[in-house]
Amino acid sequence: MKHRAMSSRLMPLVASCATVGMLLAGLPASAVAVGTTRAAASDASSSTTATITPSADTTLQTWTSEKNSSMASKPYIGTLQGASQGVFGEKFESTDAADTTDLKTGLLTFDLSAYDHAPDSATFEMTYLGYRGNPTATDTDTIKVTPVDTTVCTNNATDCGANVATGATKPKFSINDSSFVAESKPFEYGTTVYAGDAITVVPANTKKVTVDVTEIVRQQFAEGKKVITLAVGETKKTEVRFASSEGTTSLNGATADMAPKLTVSVSTKDDLKPSADTTLQAWASEKNEKKNTAAYVGALQPEGDYGDFGEKFKSTDVHDVTDAKMGLMTFDLSDYTAAPEHSILTLTYLGYAGADKTATATDKVKVVAVDTSRCTGTAPCDPNNATWANRPDFEVTDTTKTATSHAFAYGSKKYSDGMTVESGNAKKVLLDVSDVIKAEFAKFGTDATEKKITLALGELNKSDMRFGSKEVTSLTGATEAMQPTLSVTKKPKAYTLSIEGPTKVKYQKGEAFDKAGLVVKATSTAISVPHGSMNTCGTKPSTLTIAAAAGPYAKPAIRHTMPDGSYLRNENAGFGRIGNEMKLVAIASATNSAYMAMRRVDQRPESATPVECAKSGRVGLAAFDESAELGCEDTLMVSSVSSIRTLTVGSGFPPDQPLARVAGFLPSPL
């Protein structure tokens, strides 16, 4: 790290603080919107984390006349499963105000329209307030979450969004093997009874309940749905209540962070189409036919014990009528220097072939990487040349990396080469192949210039399944979006910052900051360990504080975290390696005019005797001028930044502490 030599009178503590300010100021802030977080990255790779609150939330209640009223303004979201009515009460439909069936289902809508593609991760969170009934405090419950369509409603309602839905007019759905359902970890009921909306919330008695809904959100995006409504149910037939968006302001003691939220992490993605694909077919003479120009990629596990991909069935006999199909797809990742952090394969299911299936019955598909230089025959067996008779020769063992899709229904559409594809019947099938791709990258040499990965496709229910190939547009109604797609997220690279200037580095209290000469550059390299500096001045106690700018352009602070491994370290040479390590955690507040102030605060009484200071050991910056004279005068250092950033120091200090006074910076008093 580069740094200009400090003025001879600048305290090393101030130099350290200034360096921190410059480090943080160098982060890319222009692309950070309010409510998002940006991680350090390079090569056009970046990651943002956003916390999204519901655009609407409510509780669907079925007790007597409650079923005909919207509960969207209530301070709670309630869940209560009834006997034989499903976890979400989805089996119960009634408008009868005299009916005393007591069910409750949460309904929350999140708008992710601002995102071009699905997030890498998505976590749903609610704050548990208490229960109704008589459970034991240490007993546990869980919640389940599933996506619902608010345009398909019970009792012929035309709209059952969370803002208008009731227990009588609610999303109409069923739960089966192809449903996407996610479940929380168990949480204890505790001792708080939700006795009514006039309760006082004691934050210490609340619990955060989270559900990983990544797969749900990805699937919704794949289906073109970015406004996502989640139904929430509980699993133990005990009524539990959580804070609603409205409850954070209407319940006594409730706080803003108790609102339901969806936290998503979104990275820059590349969508790769296959450079080649095909279907290997084993039926009779088909085993010698190339299918690399067909509109489909097929999968059919053969009868018998031949493996999920049919990999154990090897034959060149055209009289053999074993029916099997194996898809092959090659993706070129030669432009990537390292394995992607996330890799999601998306296939478009067009229909099945063969004997009729029950529309709601399900199947799954599976993929594995194969080596196209190792063939069952002597000819090339890449997708442009392979046939069943001469195909990649591979085994699948317990240690082989594979990926399996979620179950999906057969539907009622059968595949034929002259078919017309109807978008409403085409289903997106997703497979998380991150581990498969990473394992293949590990096989490439450091000097490899060609990085092509071929995936074999199989299915698990001995059914002839057909998906769009790279040539799918030859079918009437098909689009390029129905081609196989590998969406990859580059792993963000850590970077170091090169800092030059500013020209003026010493300030007295009240002076305005002069940013002239300040240049901060990010360099994509491995993380280095910059060092802070320290001065010990008698027993004068000090703290480090960080101040945020005020003014008409100030906006709420948001969290911003540097990559793992980014530290500033303060060491005292007199105590060997003893010192404090300071993990950089920034809080960004998008402001048009902002500064960060770092002050050394004299905590002694006014009558205290001044303390003479001396340099107490080498702890300077990488390029710090060691000949600089060290002093003890009170100094204020500010750094001009496009967004307020602060940091957390000291072991055990909460990493999500808001803009605040940070104590314990020094291992010994000043």
Summary of the structure (lengths in Angstrom):
residues: 670
radius of gyration: 30.7
end to end distance: 26.7
largest distance: 104.3
contacts: 2205
relative contact order: 0.17
helix: 9%
strand: 33%
